[in-house]
Amino acid sequence: MLSEIPPGTHCFVDANIICYYFVETQPLSERCVEFIKKMERRALVGSTSSAVIAEAIHKVMLAEAIAREGLEHRGLAHRLQRRRELIAGLSEHRKVPVLVQALTVHVEPITIDLLTRASEISQQALLLTNDSLTLAVMEKLGLVDLVTNDDNFDSLPGLTVWKPR
């Protein structure tokens, strides 16, 4: 549970945590807001990657499209690409980088070296690209605490996975 993370812990923050901050999904949202407030107070230290921020922006954009337009989730990104005028009215996603900057979270840029390492991790840990990229960034930063709602990391040795549930 996120409330149990010891003060001062340096955590890698995954996209779904940022998304729950913006997209009302109780009780996950309430717990993620509390977690982010701890980072604001500097009780916890956060790092993430540019890929995670892009994923969070994308998820928040899709969630707003669902809420505003009553669109079905299945095939939503493809439909928005075909009906681009719907994108013009979406704005919540623009708040994601503003929040990250305000928190002074370290955002690790994705390099070809990290992508190469992620592909190795993918083969070893049997993970898809974004999850293995998260591990590659955590490895580079020397982090072992991961804040996520993703179950794919649960059985990996050497990680402490913190979830909002």
C-alpha positions as CSV (number, residue, x, y, z in Angstrom):
1,M,0.0,0.0,0.0
2,L,1.3,3.4,-0.9
3,S,0.7,4.8,2.6
4,E,3.3,2.3,3.9
5,I,6.2,3.7,1.9
6,P,8.9,4.8,4.4
7,P,9.6,8.6,4.4
8,G,12.6,9.5,2.3
9,T,12.2,6.6,-0.1
10,H,13.3,7.2,-3.6
11,C,10.7,5.7,-5.9
12,F,10.2,5.1,-9.6
13,V,6.7,6.4,-10.4
14,D,4.8,4.5,-13.1
15,A,2.3,6.0,-15.6
16,N,-0.8,4.5,-14.0
17,I,0.0,6.3,-10.7
18,I,0.1,9.7,-12.6
19,C,-3.0,8.7,-14.5
20,Y,-5.0,8.0,-11.4
21,Y,-4.1,11.4,-10.1
22,F,-6.0,13.0,-13.0
23,V,-8.6,10.3,-13.8
24,E,-11.1,9.6,-11.1
25,T,-10.9,5.9,-10.3
26,Q,-11.7,5.4,-6.6
27,P,-10.2,4.3,-4.3
28,L,-7.0,4.3,-6.4
29,S,-7.2,8.0,-7.2
30,E,-7.5,9.0,-3.6
31,R,-4.4,6.9,-2.7
32,C,-2.4,8.2,-5.7
33,V,-3.3,11.8,-4.8
34,E,-2.0,11.2,-1.2
35,F,1.2,9.7,-2.6
36,I,1.8,12.6,-4.9
37,K,1.1,15.1,-2.1
38,K,3.9,13.3,-0.1
39,M,6.2,14.0,-3.1
40,E,5.1,17.6,-3.1
41,R,6.1,17.9,0.6
42,R,9.3,16.1,-0.3
43,A,8.5,13.3,2.2
44,L,9.3,10.9,-0.8
45,V,11.6,11.3,-3.7
46,G,10.3,10.5,-7.2
47,S,11.9,9.6,-10.5
48,T,10.3,8.4,-13.7
49,S,11.2,8.4,-17.4
50,S,10.2,10.4,-20.5
51,A,8.5,7.2,-21.8
52,V,6.3,7.0,-18.6
53,I,5.3,10.7,-18.9
54,A,4.3,10.1,-22.5
55,E,2.3,7.1,-21.6
56,A,0.6,9.0,-18.7
57,I,-0.3,11.9,-21.1
58,H,-1.7,9.4,-23.6
59,K,-3.8,7.6,-21.0
60,V,-5.2,10.9,-19.5
61,M,-6.1,12.1,-23.0
62,L,-8.0,8.9,-23.8
63,A,-9.8,9.0,-20.5
64,E,-10.9,12.5,-21.1
65,A,-12.2,11.6,-24.6
66,I,-14.2,8.7,-23.0
67,A,-15.7,11.0,-20.4
68,R,-16.4,14.0,-22.7
69,E,-17.6,12.2,-25.8
70,G,-19.0,9.0,-24.3
71,L,-16.7,7.0,-26.5
72,E,-16.0,3.3,-26.0
73,H,-12.5,2.4,-24.9
74,R,-12.0,-0.3,-27.4
75,G,-10.3,1.1,-30.5
76,L,-10.4,4.7,-29.1
77,A,-6.9,5.8,-30.2
78,H,-7.7,4.7,-33.8
79,R,-11.1,6.5,-33.7
80,L,-9.5,9.7,-32.4
81,Q,-6.9,9.6,-35.2
82,R,-9.8,9.4,-37.7
83,R,-11.8,12.1,-36.0
84,R,-9.1,14.5,-35.1
85,E,-11.5,17.4,-34.3
86,L,-12.3,15.5,-31.1
87,I,-8.7,16.0,-30.0
88,A,-9.0,19.8,-30.2
89,G,-11.3,19.8,-27.2
90,L,-9.1,17.7,-24.9
91,S,-6.9,19.6,-22.4
92,E,-6.5,17.5,-19.2
93,H,-3.4,15.7,-20.7
94,R,-1.6,19.0,-20.8
95,K,-1.6,19.1,-17.0
96,V,0.6,16.0,-16.7
97,P,4.0,17.6,-17.5
98,V,3.0,20.6,-15.5
99,L,2.5,18.4,-12.4
100,V,5.8,16.5,-13.0
101,Q,7.7,19.7,-13.3
102,A,6.0,21.2,-10.2
103,L,7.0,18.0,-8.2
104,T,10.6,18.3,-9.4
105,V,10.5,14.6,-10.2
106,H,13.6,13.5,-12.0
107,V,12.7,12.5,-15.5
108,E,15.2,10.2,-17.1
109,P,15.4,10.6,-20.9
110,I,15.2,7.5,-23.0
111,T,18.4,6.8,-24.9
112,I,19.3,4.1,-27.4
113,D,21.5,2.5,-24.6
114,L,18.4,2.3,-22.3
115,L,16.3,0.8,-25.2
116,T,19.1,-1.8,-25.8
117,R,19.2,-2.7,-22.1
118,A,15.4,-2.9,-22.1
119,S,15.4,-5.4,-24.9
120,E,17.8,-7.6,-23.0
121,I,15.6,-7.3,-19.8
122,S,12.6,-8.1,-21.9
123,Q,14.1,-11.4,-23.0
124,Q,15.3,-12.3,-19.4
125,A,12.2,-11.2,-17.5
126,L,9.7,-12.0,-20.2
127,L,8.3,-8.5,-20.1
128,L,6.9,-6.2,-22.8
129,T,8.8,-3.1,-24.0
130,N,7.5,-0.4,-21.6
131,D,7.8,-2.6,-18.5
132,S,11.4,-3.7,-19.4
133,L,12.2,0.0,-20.1
134,T,11.0,0.9,-16.6
135,L,13.4,-1.7,-15.2
136,A,16.3,-0.5,-17.4
137,V,15.8,3.1,-16.1
138,M,15.5,1.9,-12.5
139,E,18.7,-0.1,-12.9
140,K,20.5,2.9,-14.3
141,L,19.2,5.1,-11.5
142,G,20.0,2.5,-8.8
143,L,16.3,2.3,-7.7
144,V,14.6,-0.7,-6.2
145,D,11.2,0.9,-5.1
146,L,8.5,0.9,-7.8
147,V,5.2,2.7,-7.4
148,T,2.7,1.1,-9.8
149,N,-0.6,-0.6,-10.2
150,D,0.9,-3.1,-12.6
151,D,1.1,-6.7,-11.6
152,N,3.8,-7.6,-14.1
153,F,6.5,-6.6,-11.7
154,D,5.3,-8.6,-8.7
155,S,7.5,-11.7,-9.1
156,L,10.7,-9.9,-10.1
157,P,13.5,-10.3,-7.6
158,G,15.2,-7.3,-6.0
159,L,12.2,-5.0,-6.4
160,T,9.9,-3.6,-3.8
161,V,6.5,-2.9,-5.5
162,W,4.2,-0.4,-3.9
163,K,0.6,-0.3,-5.1
164,P,-2.5,1.8,-4.4
165,R,-4.6,-1.2,-3.7
